[in-house]
Amino acid sequence: MKSVRTIDILIFAIGLLLPLINLTGNVDTAIEANNIFSRIAIVDILVIFFLINSFIARQINISFAGKFYIYVLIFSCCLGLFFTASDPGLSSYTGVLAEFAALFMAFLYWILGYTIAKDLHSLKVLIAGIFASVYWQAIIVIHDFLFPTQQWFQSRLIGRVTGTFRNGAQLSVYGYMVTGIVFTFGNILVKKRWLLIVITGLLSSLFVIGGSRRTAIFAISVAMAIYLFLGLMKNDKRAYGIVVFLVTLGVGIVLGNGENLNEFFVVERIDNAFEIASDPDNFIFEQYESVFNNIGQWFPWGVGIGRNYLISPTGKHEMHSAYTSILVDLGVPGFVAFFWLFFDVFRQRRSNSNILITAAYYIVIAFLFSTFVMMIHGTLHRDRYFMLYLGLVSRVYLVKS
């Protein structure tokens, strides 16, 4: 019997505790904009310990795209501090440093995924922890959804659940990205046990519905559509079998509740999203318009990390889109750096060249390109789950088995 390595326990704990953000179940628990410590979760500390250990053991090897991205973050932080010193009334040092800490911590998750994915054993341990996290999180989410008046973790909004997150939006993004991880790497952990993978992926996708983040719902729908299309184009039954199952199940549920469909909060949210999208005066459109109308204020170097709210129409709210947030905060270099990191996934040189089957290859394409939808109203460049997934697939050579 093989002995369990201490590092394996640490990696498993990272996967297991990945969704543990809010420990209290208190609806008033929130991130303070200028408070770095309010952003720290238990799993962040474990990630830092792991990376320190890997650094000491000389096991960290960052791609050139990754190095360029961190250089841009540092440059933009210095730029933000410089502009703050020039005019302290417009921004604060703590605000700049807090936002830099958030972006840097998210990037550490990219390094985590990039480091773990080079070793198949470590990758299996992490995926095992993530699988386990889905099940314990599902117990909380299902309970709070079925018993809204007796929720363990209270939600401010009726019809939503938060799980162990600060709000439903965080739960939705977690569910969306973990669904991608489960379907991409599940076969590595439990070979040919597709039913277990489907059940786990289905549970994690329910988090998207429970949190009721509209862009996450649209994005996971786009991911399934892309996945199904690729499978049909390649005539690979296994490639799209899972999606066919999920789509059939979803259609069955909808048809079975057709008369009561309008009573579902999620349906109401989606209807509301279409109404907002058709309104040219909605907040997101106004932010996009403000970015282009004030291009001279941020082009080409950006205004510095943590200061994008200066370009917002109200001058108070931060950018709610990853596209505008990256452009305004990090400038053109940041935009190039982030999407270089994104498309670096498809470089032709990888360490583990044969661990992804064809179906998983389609899943990676589907989830990465569906994130373009998420980024319309979501700052994925500072989301730990997205950056972890991006780091994992960046290290894996995406080829047919």
C-alpha positions as CSV (number, residue, x, y, z in Angstrom):
1,M,0.0,0.0,0.0
2,K,1.4,3.3,-1.0
3,S,2.0,5.9,1.7
4,V,0.1,9.2,1.4
5,R,2.4,12.1,0.9
6,T,1.9,15.3,2.9
7,I,1.8,17.3,-0.3
8,D,-1.1,15.0,-1.5
9,I,-3.1,15.9,1.6
10,L,-2.5,19.6,0.9
11,I,-3.5,19.3,-2.8
12,F,-6.6,17.3,-1.9
13,A,-7.5,19.9,0.8
14,I,-7.3,22.7,-1.8
15,G,-9.8,20.9,-4.1
16,L,-12.0,20.0,-1.2
17,L,-12.2,23.5,0.3
18,L,-12.3,25.4,-3.0
19,P,-15.9,26.6,-2.5
20,L,-15.4,27.5,1.2
21,I,-15.6,31.3,1.1
22,N,-18.2,32.3,3.7
23,L,-17.9,30.4,7.0
24,T,-20.7,32.2,8.9
25,G,-23.8,31.9,6.8
26,N,-24.4,35.6,7.6
27,V,-26.0,37.6,4.8
28,D,-24.1,40.6,5.9
29,T,-20.7,39.0,5.2
30,A,-19.3,40.9,2.2
31,I,-16.0,42.0,0.6
32,E,-14.9,45.4,1.7
33,A,-13.5,47.2,-1.3
34,N,-10.4,48.5,0.3
35,N,-9.8,45.7,2.8
36,I,-7.3,43.1,1.5
37,F,-8.0,40.7,4.4
38,S,-11.7,40.6,3.6
39,R,-10.9,38.9,0.3
40,I,-8.8,36.1,1.8
41,A,-10.4,32.6,2.0
42,I,-8.9,29.5,3.8
43,V,-8.1,27.9,0.5
44,D,-6.0,30.9,-0.5
45,I,-3.7,30.2,2.4
46,L,-3.4,26.5,1.4
47,V,-2.6,27.6,-2.2
48,I,0.2,29.9,-1.0
49,F,1.7,27.2,1.2
50,F,1.6,24.8,-1.8
51,L,3.3,27.3,-4.1
52,I,6.0,28.2,-1.5
53,N,6.8,24.5,-1.2
54,S,6.9,24.1,-5.0
55,F,9.1,27.1,-5.3
56,I,11.5,25.8,-2.7
57,A,11.5,22.4,-4.5
58,R,12.1,24.3,-7.8
59,Q,9.0,22.8,-9.4
60,I,7.4,26.0,-10.6
61,N,7.9,26.7,-14.2
62,I,5.8,29.6,-15.6
63,S,5.2,30.0,-19.4
64,F,6.4,33.2,-21.1
65,A,2.7,34.3,-21.4
66,G,2.3,33.9,-17.6
67,K,5.4,35.9,-17.0
68,F,4.3,38.7,-19.3
69,Y,0.9,38.8,-17.5
70,I,2.4,39.2,-14.0
71,Y,4.8,41.9,-15.3
72,V,1.8,43.8,-16.6
73,L,0.0,43.4,-13.3
74,I,3.0,44.8,-11.4
75,F,3.4,47.7,-13.9
76,S,-0.3,48.6,-13.6
77,C,-0.1,48.5,-9.8
78,C,2.8,50.9,-9.9
79,L,0.9,53.1,-12.3
80,G,-2.1,53.1,-10.1
81,L,0.0,54.1,-7.1
82,F,1.8,56.8,-9.1
83,F,-1.6,58.4,-10.2
84,T,-2.9,58.1,-6.7
85,A,0.2,60.0,-5.4
86,S,-0.4,62.6,-8.1
87,D,-4.0,63.2,-7.1
88,P,-5.0,61.4,-3.8
89,G,-8.5,62.7,-4.0
90,L,-9.4,60.4,-6.9
91,S,-8.2,57.1,-5.5
92,S,-6.6,55.5,-2.5
93,Y,-3.4,53.5,-2.0
94,T,-5.4,50.8,-0.1
95,G,-7.9,50.5,-3.0
96,V,-5.1,50.0,-5.5
97,L,-3.3,47.5,-3.4
98,A,-6.5,45.6,-2.5
99,E,-7.4,45.2,-6.2
100,F,-3.8,44.2,-7.0
101,A,-4.0,41.5,-4.3
102,A,-7.2,40.2,-5.8
103,L,-5.7,40.0,-9.3
104,F,-2.4,38.5,-8.1
105,M,-4.2,35.9,-5.9
106,A,-6.3,34.9,-9.0
107,F,-3.1,34.5,-10.9
108,L,-1.6,32.3,-8.2
109,Y,-4.5,29.9,-9.0
110,W,-3.3,29.9,-12.6
111,I,0.2,29.0,-11.4
112,L,-1.4,26.3,-9.1
113,G,-3.2,24.7,-12.0
114,Y,-0.1,25.1,-14.3
115,T,2.1,23.5,-11.7
116,I,-0.1,20.6,-10.7
117,A,-1.1,19.6,-14.3
118,K,2.5,18.6,-15.1
119,D,2.2,15.7,-12.7
120,L,-0.5,13.2,-13.4
121,H,-0.7,11.9,-9.8
122,S,-1.0,15.4,-8.3
123,L,-3.7,16.2,-10.9
124,K,-5.7,13.1,-9.9
125,V,-5.5,14.2,-6.2
126,L,-6.7,17.7,-7.0
127,I,-9.6,16.4,-9.1
128,A,-10.6,14.0,-6.4
129,G,-10.8,16.9,-3.9
130,I,-12.9,18.9,-6.4
131,F,-15.2,16.0,-6.9
132,A,-15.7,15.7,-3.2
133,S,-16.3,19.5,-2.9
134,V,-19.1,19.3,-5.4
135,Y,-21.0,16.7,-3.2
136,W,-20.7,18.5,0.1
137,Q,-21.6,21.8,-1.5
138,A,-24.6,20.1,-3.2
139,I,-25.9,19.1,0.2
140,I,-26.0,22.8,1.3
141,V,-27.3,24.1,-2.0
142,I,-30.1,21.6,-2.3
143,H,-31.2,22.0,1.3
144,D,-31.3,25.8,1.1
145,F,-33.2,25.6,-2.2
146,L,-35.8,23.2,-0.9
147,F,-36.2,24.9,2.4
148,P,-35.9,28.7,1.7
149,T,-37.2,29.7,5.1
150,Q,-34.6,27.5,6.9
151,Q,-31.5,28.2,4.9
152,W,-28.2,27.3,6.4
153,F,-26.6,30.1,4.4
154,Q,-29.0,33.0,4.0
155,S,-29.5,34.7,0.6
156,R,-30.5,38.3,0.4
157,L,-32.6,37.6,-2.7
158,I,-35.7,35.4,-2.8
159,G,-35.3,32.5,-5.2
160,R,-31.5,32.3,-5.0
161,V,-29.1,30.3,-2.9
162,T,-25.5,31.2,-2.1
163,G,-24.0,28.0,-0.8
164,T,-20.8,28.7,1.1
165,F,-20.2,31.9,-0.9
166,R,-20.9,35.6,-0.2
167,N,-23.6,35.7,-2.9
168,G,-25.4,33.7,-5.5
169,A,-23.2,35.1,-8.3
170,Q,-20.1,33.6,-6.9
171,L,-21.9,30.2,-6.5
172,S,-22.9,30.3,-10.2
173,V,-19.4,31.1,-11.4
174,Y,-18.0,28.3,-9.2
175,G,-20.6,25.9,-10.6
176,Y,-19.9,26.9,-14.2
177,M,-16.1,26.4,-14.0
178,V,-16.2,23.3,-11.8
179,T,-18.6,21.7,-14.3
180,G,-15.8,22.4,-16.9
181,I,-13.2,20.8,-14.6
182,V,-15.3,17.7,-13.9
183,F,-16.1,17.0,-17.5
184,T,-12.6,17.8,-18.7
185,F,-10.6,15.8,-16.2
186,G,-13.1,13.4,-14.7
187,N,-12.0,10.6,-16.9
188,I,-8.5,10.9,-15.5
189,L,-9.8,10.2,-12.0
190,V,-12.5,7.6,-12.7
191,K,-11.8,6.0,-16.1
192,K,-14.9,5.0,-18.1
193,R,-17.2,5.6,-15.1
194,W,-19.2,8.1,-17.2
195,L,-22.3,7.9,-14.9
196,L,-20.3,9.2,-11.9
197,I,-18.9,12.0,-14.1
198,V,-22.3,12.9,-15.4
199,I,-23.9,13.0,-11.9
200,T,-21.1,15.1,-10.5
201,G,-21.2,17.5,-13.5
202,L,-24.9,17.7,-13.3
203,L,-24.8,18.6,-9.6
204,S,-22.2,21.3,-10.2
205,S,-24.2,22.7,-13.1
206,L,-27.2,23.0,-10.8
207,F,-25.1,25.5,-8.8
208,V,-25.3,27.8,-11.8
209,I,-29.1,27.7,-11.7
210,G,-29.2,28.0,-7.9
211,G,-27.0,31.1,-7.8
212,S,-29.1,32.5,-10.8
213,R,-26.2,34.4,-12.4
214,R,-27.6,35.1,-15.8
215,T,-24.3,35.3,-17.7
216,A,-23.3,32.0,-16.2
217,I,-26.6,30.4,-17.3
218,F,-26.1,31.7,-20.8
219,A,-22.4,30.7,-20.9
220,I,-23.0,27.1,-19.8
221,S,-25.8,26.9,-22.4
222,V,-23.3,28.2,-25.1
223,A,-20.7,25.7,-23.8
224,M,-23.1,22.8,-24.3
225,A,-24.1,24.0,-27.7
226,I,-20.5,24.2,-28.9
227,Y,-19.7,20.8,-27.4
228,L,-22.7,19.2,-29.1
229,F,-21.8,20.9,-32.4
230,L,-18.2,19.7,-32.3
231,G,-19.3,16.2,-31.4
232,L,-21.7,16.1,-34.4
233,M,-19.1,17.5,-36.7
234,K,-16.6,14.8,-35.8
235,N,-19.2,12.1,-35.6
236,D,-17.9,11.0,-32.2
237,K,-20.7,9.5,-30.1
238,R,-18.8,9.7,-26.8
239,A,-17.9,13.3,-27.5
240,Y,-21.4,14.6,-27.3
241,G,-23.2,11.8,-25.4
242,I,-23.1,13.6,-22.1
243,V,-24.5,16.8,-23.6
244,V,-27.3,14.9,-25.3
245,F,-28.2,13.3,-21.9
246,L,-28.2,16.7,-20.1
247,V,-30.1,18.5,-22.8
248,T,-32.7,15.7,-22.9
249,L,-33.1,15.8,-19.1
250,G,-33.4,19.6,-19.2
251,V,-36.0,19.6,-21.9
252,G,-37.9,16.9,-20.0
253,I,-38.0,19.0,-16.9
254,V,-39.1,22.1,-18.8
255,L,-41.9,20.3,-20.6
256,G,-43.0,18.6,-17.4
257,N,-43.4,22.0,-15.7
258,G,-44.6,24.0,-18.7
259,E,-47.7,25.3,-17.0
260,N,-45.7,26.6,-14.0
261,L,-42.6,27.7,-15.9
262,N,-43.2,31.4,-15.3
263,E,-43.1,30.8,-11.6
264,F,-39.5,29.8,-11.6
265,F,-37.2,32.6,-10.4
266,V,-34.5,31.6,-12.9
267,V,-37.0,32.0,-15.8
268,E,-37.9,35.4,-14.5
269,R,-34.2,36.4,-14.3
270,I,-33.6,35.3,-17.9
271,D,-36.7,37.2,-19.2
272,N,-35.4,40.2,-17.3
273,A,-31.9,39.8,-18.9
274,F,-33.5,40.0,-22.4
275,E,-35.4,43.2,-21.3
276,I,-32.2,44.7,-20.1
277,A,-30.3,43.7,-23.2
278,S,-32.9,45.5,-25.3
279,D,-32.6,48.7,-23.3
280,P,-29.8,51.0,-24.6
281,D,-29.7,52.8,-21.3
282,N,-28.8,49.9,-19.1
283,F,-25.8,50.1,-16.8
284,I,-23.5,47.8,-18.6
285,F,-24.1,49.4,-22.0
286,E,-23.4,52.8,-20.4
287,Q,-20.1,51.5,-19.0
288,Y,-19.0,50.3,-22.5
289,E,-20.0,53.6,-24.0
290,S,-18.1,55.5,-21.3
291,V,-15.0,53.5,-22.0
292,F,-15.0,54.4,-25.7
293,N,-16.0,58.0,-25.1
294,N,-13.1,58.5,-22.7
295,I,-10.5,56.5,-24.6
296,G,-8.0,59.3,-24.2
297,Q,-8.0,58.9,-20.4
298,W,-6.9,55.2,-20.4
299,F,-5.3,54.5,-23.8
300,P,-2.8,52.9,-24.1
301,W,-1.4,52.1,-20.7
302,G,-4.6,52.1,-18.6
303,V,-5.4,54.2,-15.5
304,G,-3.8,51.7,-13.1
305,I,-5.2,48.8,-11.1
306,G,-8.2,49.5,-8.9
307,R,-9.1,52.8,-10.6
308,N,-11.4,51.8,-13.4
309,Y,-14.4,53.3,-11.6
310,L,-13.1,56.7,-12.7
311,I,-14.2,55.9,-16.2
312,S,-17.6,54.6,-15.1
313,P,-20.6,56.8,-16.0
314,T,-21.3,57.5,-12.3
315,G,-17.6,57.7,-11.2
316,K,-18.4,55.4,-8.3
317,H,-19.0,51.8,-9.6
318,E,-16.3,49.5,-10.8
319,M,-16.4,48.1,-14.3
320,H,-18.7,45.0,-14.3
321,S,-17.3,43.6,-17.5
322,A,-14.0,41.8,-17.8
323,Y,-13.4,43.4,-21.2
324,T,-13.8,47.0,-20.0
325,S,-12.1,46.3,-16.6
326,I,-9.0,44.9,-18.2
327,L,-8.8,47.6,-20.9
328,V,-9.3,50.5,-18.4
329,D,-7.2,49.1,-15.5
330,L,-4.4,47.3,-17.4
331,G,-4.6,49.1,-20.8
332,V,-3.7,47.5,-24.1
333,P,-0.7,45.6,-22.6
334,G,-3.1,44.0,-20.1
335,F,-5.6,43.1,-22.8
336,V,-2.9,41.5,-24.9
337,A,-1.4,39.7,-21.8
338,F,-4.7,38.2,-20.6
339,F,-5.8,36.9,-24.0
340,W,-2.3,35.7,-24.7
341,L,-2.7,33.7,-21.5
342,F,-6.0,32.5,-22.8
343,F,-5.0,31.4,-26.2
344,D,-1.7,30.0,-25.0
345,V,-3.8,27.0,-24.1
346,F,-3.6,25.9,-27.7
347,R,0.2,26.1,-28.1
348,Q,1.6,22.9,-29.5
349,R,4.1,22.0,-26.7
350,R,2.8,20.4,-23.5
351,S,4.0,18.1,-20.8
352,N,1.2,15.5,-20.5
353,S,0.5,14.8,-24.1
354,N,-2.0,12.0,-23.9
355,I,-4.2,12.4,-20.8
356,L,-7.2,14.1,-22.5
357,I,-9.5,12.0,-24.6
358,T,-11.2,13.5,-27.6
359,A,-14.4,14.3,-25.7
360,A,-12.4,16.3,-23.2
361,Y,-10.7,18.2,-26.0
362,Y,-14.1,19.4,-27.1
363,I,-15.1,20.3,-23.6
364,V,-12.0,22.6,-23.2
365,I,-12.8,24.4,-26.5
366,A,-16.5,24.7,-25.5
367,F,-15.8,26.1,-22.0
368,L,-13.0,28.4,-22.9
369,F,-14.9,30.0,-25.8
370,S,-18.2,30.2,-23.8
371,T,-16.3,32.3,-21.2
372,F,-16.4,35.1,-23.8
373,V,-20.1,35.3,-22.8
374,M,-19.3,35.3,-19.1
375,M,-16.9,38.2,-19.6
376,I,-19.6,40.5,-20.9
377,H,-20.8,40.8,-17.3
378,G,-18.2,39.2,-15.1
379,T,-14.6,39.9,-14.1
380,L,-13.1,36.5,-14.8
381,H,-9.5,37.7,-14.7
382,R,-9.8,38.0,-10.9
383,D,-11.9,34.8,-10.4
384,R,-9.9,32.0,-8.8
385,Y,-11.9,29.2,-10.4
386,F,-11.6,30.4,-13.9
387,M,-7.9,31.0,-13.5
388,L,-7.4,27.5,-12.0
389,Y,-9.1,25.9,-15.0
390,L,-7.1,28.0,-17.4
391,G,-3.9,27.0,-15.7
392,L,-4.8,23.3,-15.7
393,V,-5.6,23.2,-19.4
394,S,-2.7,25.4,-20.3
395,R,-0.3,22.7,-19.2
396,V,-2.1,19.8,-20.9
397,Y,-1.5,19.0,-24.5
398,L,-4.9,18.9,-26.1
399,V,-4.7,16.0,-28.4
400,K,-6.8,12.9,-29.2
401,S,-6.0,9.9,-27.1
